[in-house]
Amino acid sequence: MPADRPSNERSAGLAVAPQQHEAVTDRAGGPGPEDVEPCGNETLDRILTGTVTIVPFLALGVVAWQVWTRLLGWSDLVVFAVMYVTTGLGVTVGYHRLFTHRSFRTTPAVRAVLAVLGSAALEGPVTAWVADHRKHHAFSDRPGDPHSPHVDHGGGVRGTLRGLFHAHVGWLFLHTDRGSKRRYARDLLDDPIVQAVDRTYVVWVLASLAVPFGLGWAIGGTLATALTGLLWGGGVRLLLLHHVTFSINSLCHVFGRRPFRTSDESRNLGWLALASFGESWHNNHHAFPTSAAHGHGRRQLDPSAAVIRALERVGLAWDVVRVDERRRSAKLAAS
């Protein structure tokens, strides 16, 4: 039967393993050195991060030239759609709702598939992603949050713009507030499936580029369609998917509605819901972090929740966390 877990923001947001729950949540005050994941080679990390950030923009320039010189091929759009949807759901259903917040349980095979698809989105290995996001919930919009637009960026328009830039992409180049894996993701360090996928992360990165090349070749039958498949299913897909994900950290903490009372500045942005697969109902998510559905009701589009429901119907997901109307109403009433 589906579970309805308590929504205490600190414990539910972290979704840490039971044995580490007390160590993470019972400490008073702000973050300490033990909260931060050390970086082995900051220069290399910044170079790789810059490459992954800049190359998709270069791909966009090639796309603009391609569209200018000839009509876009239908095979390019098919490859883009396949890659965007599969890797995007790998992040939202896999990295976020399954591994970070444990909003449902599933089989080892599905866990492995979601971990691989999320890795193919090039947003970092599973364990590191989860540690950062759990730390974000533990210190949301307070000192210790890895990517808050509201901490130490100054006031006024300039401070807001600096905060948005930091939350959107600037934090990726810093290592002073990254979540410690041992503190925030110890359960995943003990997970053989997750660790196997993390160890082979480079393989899935390369596969995320090889697959669109192969799809373009299979659909169009020429080297040209294979290369444009790589362009659209690789570079353009990464550009859009990354910046939609980054927008949850930046835009969804500055703009939008706050229907629920939370201790942070999380907000709902409805126009971003489809592209983010339901992640932009961000105030809903911070109000009820472990809920498998971020959109509440039919008017709040949430494709990720629909995927989880589909898995549940065929017996591949269970213990799906849901928030009943009574709990939602109580939090609305308190706002």
Order of alpha helices (4+ residues) and beta strands (2+ residues): alpha-alpha-alpha-alpha-beta-alpha-alpha-alpha-alpha-alpha-alpha-alpha-alpha-alpha-alpha-alpha-beta-alpha
